[in-house]
Amino acid sequence: MQLRTLVSRRRIPWDDITKIEVERRSGQGGPWQVVRVHVARGRPVVLPGAMQSLRGQDEAAFQRSVNMIHSCWQQATAQHRSAAT
């Protein structure tokens, strides 16, 4: 998985990911959801760009993005496991 922001780049190997979850947060602008990836070593990482405001934005589009990330993770780790055997 390659993550990019305006000021940084980071690569997280799919095999290092232990969990992908949606986290609900809130602040002055109201509630929103982000996608958080847990890695085997280190702190969880919030994925840049994978967020959804809970103020009328398209929940279905956000959920499709989350499902796509899960699918890519599962495919990558399944391929790695089958190549190792």
C-alpha positions, 0 to 999 in steps of 0.5 A: 500500500502506498500512501501519499500526501502533499508533504510525504510518502509512505509504503506499507507492505500488505503483509504488515497490515493486521487490521483495517477499520472505519473509525468515527471521529468528531470535532468542530466541523461535526462527525466524520469517518476515517479508515485506519490501518493497524500494522504489525509494528508501530502505530495505526495509520489513518489513510489520507483521502479515505474519509467521509463527513457524516453531514450528507456526503455519499455513505455508499461511495465511502463504503465502496472505497473501504470495501476496495481497500479490504479486497486489495488487502485480502488478495495481496495477502492470499497471493503471498500465502499461496506463493510461500507454500 
